[in-house]
Amino acid sequence: MTGPSRTAQHVAAHRLTAPRPSTPLGHPDADDALARDVAGGIEVREERMHRYLHARTAFFDEVVLGAVGDGLDQVVLLGAGYDGRALRFFDGSTRWFEVDLEATQADKRARLDRLGIDDRSVTYVVADFARDDVGGALVARGLDASRPTLFVLEGVASYLADAVLASLLRSARAVAAPRSRLAVSLSVARVDRDEARVARFREAVAKMGEPIRSTLGVDEVDPLLQSAGWRRRTAAEPRAEDPSEGERRYGLVLCEVAG
């Protein structure tokens, strides 16, 4: 893929219509302004993916606010894209680290500058998950590996090859102090899934230059996490009006450091 992430731009468009919380000192208007700028003329439809993205956003919002409320004052957004949680959940004390490819990150920062949005609470880390030591890059940019951290991997894992995903999870664990957490959305296949619908989705995202590379079976999730040094805390069913969205309940996972 060259240029900014197109899937991240579509996610920004979907998030604009999601009901979301903010902290007392947060800047939800700045987050929304960034999302509107990113979304541009992208139109979203009230369909299955739209409902799922609302549910996924709610899950990660709750995880982030819960972790910060429990005293985790470092949040790492892996594959941050155009995420605006550092703005929306600003509290004056949490340190935010955003990790992404150079093109997407440069585009985001240029938009923030043009919109006059203060992002000084964010430390940007350029990294390619397929090549770079992400944990080492975070420490080099100021992450304190002796303090508990929340690592967020939202909407990214399915675009990583199996080996790259496993390596990224291990790299995060290597710099995760006791009490650290990992929140991740995984692509988990159902035995009775609609293969035609899955094929259409894969074709659509592949046309954006970001093909699906990783899909796990239900019985593969825990072994993957455990092999990387994480253990599951919860598996949440997305909050969606359509009960069929429960098929993704194994894919939204909150983990803690194992051992």
C-alpha positions as CSV (number, residue, x, y, z in Angstrom):
1,M,0.0,0.0,0.0
2,T,1.2,3.5,-0.8
3,G,-0.3,6.7,0.5
4,P,-2.6,7.2,3.5
5,S,-4.8,4.3,4.6
6,R,-8.1,4.3,2.7
7,T,-9.8,1.9,5.1
8,A,-8.8,4.2,8.0
9,Q,-10.5,7.1,6.2
10,H,-13.7,5.0,5.8
11,V,-13.6,4.1,9.6
12,A,-13.4,7.9,10.3
13,A,-16.6,8.4,8.3
14,H,-18.5,5.7,10.1
15,R,-17.4,7.0,13.5
16,L,-18.8,10.4,12.9
17,T,-22.3,9.1,13.5
18,A,-21.5,7.0,16.6
19,P,-22.6,8.1,20.0
20,R,-19.4,8.5,22.0
21,P,-18.2,9.7,25.5
22,S,-15.5,12.1,26.3
23,T,-13.5,13.1,29.4
24,P,-14.2,16.4,31.2
25,L,-11.1,18.0,29.8
26,G,-11.4,16.2,26.5
27,H,-11.9,17.8,23.1
28,P,-14.6,15.8,21.3
29,D,-15.2,18.7,18.8
30,A,-11.6,18.4,17.7
31,D,-11.9,14.7,17.2
32,D,-15.1,15.2,15.2
33,A,-13.4,18.0,13.1
34,L,-10.6,15.6,12.3
35,A,-13.0,12.8,11.3
36,R,-15.0,15.1,9.1
37,D,-11.9,16.4,7.4
38,V,-10.7,12.8,6.8
39,A,-14.1,11.5,5.7
40,G,-14.5,14.2,3.1
41,G,-17.1,13.0,0.7
42,I,-17.2,9.4,1.8
43,E,-20.8,8.3,2.3
44,V,-21.7,5.5,4.7
45,R,-24.8,3.3,4.6
46,E,-26.8,1.9,7.5
47,E,-25.7,-1.7,7.0
48,R,-24.0,-4.6,8.8
49,M,-20.5,-3.1,8.8
50,H,-21.7,0.3,9.9
51,R,-23.4,-1.3,12.9
52,Y,-20.4,-3.4,13.7
53,L,-18.0,-0.4,13.5
54,H,-20.3,1.5,16.0
55,A,-20.1,-1.5,18.3
56,R,-16.4,-1.9,17.9
57,T,-15.8,1.8,18.6
58,A,-18.0,1.6,21.8
59,F,-16.0,-1.4,23.0
60,F,-12.6,0.3,22.6
61,D,-13.9,3.6,24.0
62,E,-14.9,1.7,27.1
63,V,-11.6,-0.2,27.4
64,V,-9.6,3.0,27.1
65,L,-11.6,4.9,29.7
66,G,-11.6,1.9,32.0
67,A,-7.8,1.5,31.8
68,V,-7.1,5.2,32.4
69,G,-9.6,5.2,35.2
70,D,-7.6,2.3,36.7
71,G,-4.4,4.2,36.7
72,L,-2.8,3.2,33.4
73,D,-1.4,6.5,32.2
74,Q,0.3,5.3,29.0
75,V,-1.9,4.4,26.0
76,V,-0.3,3.0,22.8
77,L,-2.5,3.0,19.6
78,L,-1.0,0.5,17.2
79,G,-1.9,1.3,13.7
80,A,-3.6,4.5,14.9
81,G,-4.8,5.7,11.6
82,Y,-7.0,8.8,12.2
83,D,-7.9,7.8,15.7
84,G,-8.8,10.9,17.8
85,R,-9.0,9.4,21.3
86,A,-6.0,11.3,22.4
87,L,-8.2,14.4,21.8
88,R,-11.5,13.1,23.0
89,F,-10.1,11.5,26.1
90,F,-7.5,14.2,27.0
91,D,-7.0,14.5,30.7
92,G,-3.7,16.3,31.1
93,S,-1.8,13.4,32.5
94,T,-2.2,10.4,30.1
95,R,0.7,9.9,27.6
96,W,-0.5,8.8,24.2
97,F,1.7,7.0,21.7
98,E,0.4,6.6,18.1
99,V,2.2,4.0,15.9
100,D,1.6,3.9,12.2
101,L,3.2,3.9,8.7
102,E,4.8,7.2,7.7
103,A,2.3,8.1,4.9
104,T,-0.8,7.8,7.0
105,Q,0.8,9.5,10.0
106,A,2.1,12.4,7.9
107,D,-1.3,12.9,6.4
108,K,-3.0,13.0,9.8
109,R,-0.5,15.4,11.3
110,A,-0.9,17.7,8.3
111,R,-4.6,17.7,8.8
112,L,-4.3,18.5,12.5
113,D,-1.9,21.4,11.7
114,R,-4.3,22.8,9.1
115,L,-7.3,22.5,11.4
116,G,-5.3,24.2,14.2
117,I,-5.8,21.2,16.6
118,D,-3.3,20.9,19.5
119,D,-1.9,17.3,19.5
120,R,1.0,17.9,21.9
121,S,-0.2,15.1,24.2
122,V,0.6,12.6,21.4
123,T,4.0,11.1,20.7
124,Y,4.2,9.8,17.1
125,V,6.1,6.7,16.3
126,V,6.7,5.7,12.7
127,A,6.9,1.9,12.3
128,D,6.2,-0.9,9.8
129,F,4.9,-3.9,11.7
130,A,6.3,-6.3,9.2
131,R,9.9,-5.0,9.6
132,D,10.4,-2.9,12.7
133,D,10.8,-3.7,16.4
134,V,7.8,-1.8,17.6
135,G,8.5,-2.2,21.3
136,G,12.0,-0.9,20.9
137,A,10.7,2.0,18.8
138,L,8.2,2.9,21.5
139,V,10.9,2.9,24.3
140,A,13.2,5.0,22.1
141,R,10.4,7.6,21.8
142,G,9.8,7.7,25.6
143,L,7.6,4.8,26.6
144,D,8.3,3.9,30.2
145,A,8.4,0.1,30.1
146,S,8.3,0.0,33.9
147,R,4.8,1.5,34.0
148,P,1.6,-0.3,33.1
149,T,0.4,0.5,29.6
150,L,-2.7,-0.1,27.5
151,F,-2.0,-1.3,24.0
152,V,-4.8,-0.9,21.5
153,L,-4.9,-2.8,18.2
154,E,-8.2,-1.9,16.6
155,G,-9.2,-2.8,13.1
156,V,-5.6,-3.7,12.1
157,A,-4.9,-7.4,12.9
158,S,-6.8,-8.8,10.0
159,Y,-4.6,-6.9,7.6
160,L,-1.4,-8.4,9.0
161,A,0.0,-11.8,8.0
162,D,-0.2,-14.4,10.8
163,A,3.6,-14.2,11.6
164,V,3.5,-10.4,11.6
165,L,0.6,-10.3,14.0
166,A,2.2,-12.8,16.3
167,S,5.4,-10.8,16.3
168,L,3.6,-7.5,17.0
169,L,1.8,-9.0,20.0
170,R,5.2,-10.3,21.3
171,S,6.8,-7.0,20.8
172,A,4.1,-5.2,22.8
173,R,4.4,-7.8,25.6
174,A,8.2,-7.2,25.7
175,V,7.7,-3.7,26.9
176,A,4.5,-4.3,28.9
177,A,4.9,-3.9,32.7
178,P,2.7,-5.8,35.1
179,R,-0.9,-4.7,35.0
180,S,-0.6,-3.7,31.3
181,R,-3.5,-4.5,29.1
182,L,-4.0,-5.3,25.4
183,A,-7.2,-4.6,23.6
184,V,-7.5,-6.1,20.1
185,S,-10.0,-6.8,17.4
186,L,-9.4,-10.0,15.5
187,S,-11.0,-11.5,12.5
188,V,-12.6,-14.7,13.7
189,A,-14.3,-17.1,11.3
190,R,-17.6,-18.8,12.0
191,V,-18.2,-22.3,10.7
192,D,-21.5,-21.2,9.3
193,R,-20.4,-17.9,7.9
194,D,-21.8,-16.4,4.7
195,E,-18.8,-17.1,2.4
196,A,-20.3,-15.0,-0.4
197,R,-20.6,-11.9,1.9
198,V,-17.0,-12.5,3.2
199,A,-15.7,-12.7,-0.4
200,R,-17.4,-9.4,-1.3
201,F,-15.8,-7.7,1.8
202,R,-12.4,-9.1,1.0
203,E,-12.6,-7.9,-2.6
204,A,-13.7,-4.4,-1.5
205,V,-10.9,-3.9,1.0
206,A,-8.3,-5.4,-1.4
207,K,-9.3,-2.8,-4.0
208,M,-8.3,-0.2,-1.4
209,G,-4.8,-1.7,-1.3
210,E,-5.2,-3.4,2.1
211,P,-6.1,-7.0,1.6
212,I,-7.2,-9.3,4.5
213,R,-4.3,-11.5,5.5
214,S,-5.3,-13.0,8.8
215,T,-8.5,-14.8,9.8
216,L,-8.5,-17.0,12.9
217,G,-10.6,-19.9,13.9
218,V,-12.5,-19.6,17.2
219,D,-10.1,-22.2,18.8
220,E,-7.0,-20.3,17.6
221,V,-7.5,-17.0,19.5
222,D,-6.4,-18.0,23.0
223,P,-3.3,-20.0,21.7
224,L,-2.2,-16.9,19.7
225,L,-2.5,-14.6,22.7
226,Q,-0.9,-17.0,25.1
227,S,2.1,-17.7,22.8
228,A,2.7,-13.9,22.8
229,G,2.5,-13.6,26.6
230,W,-1.1,-12.4,27.0
231,R,-4.2,-13.9,28.5
232,R,-7.8,-13.0,27.8
233,R,-9.6,-11.0,30.4
234,T,-12.9,-10.6,28.5
235,A,-14.4,-11.4,25.2
236,A,-17.2,-8.9,24.5
237,E,-20.2,-9.2,22.2
238,P,-20.6,-6.0,20.1
239,R,-23.5,-3.8,21.1
240,A,-25.6,-3.8,18.0
241,E,-29.2,-3.9,17.2
242,D,-28.7,-6.8,14.8
243,P,-28.2,-10.0,16.8
244,S,-26.2,-11.5,13.9
245,E,-23.4,-9.1,14.8
246,G,-22.8,-11.5,17.7
247,E,-20.8,-13.6,15.3
248,R,-17.9,-11.2,16.0
249,R,-18.1,-11.6,19.8
250,Y,-14.8,-13.6,19.9
251,G,-13.0,-10.9,17.9
252,L,-13.2,-8.1,20.5
253,V,-10.8,-9.1,23.2
254,L,-9.3,-7.5,26.3
255,C,-6.1,-9.1,27.6
256,E,-3.7,-8.7,30.4
257,V,-0.1,-9.7,30.9
258,A,0.2,-13.4,31.5
259,G,2.4,-14.8,34.2
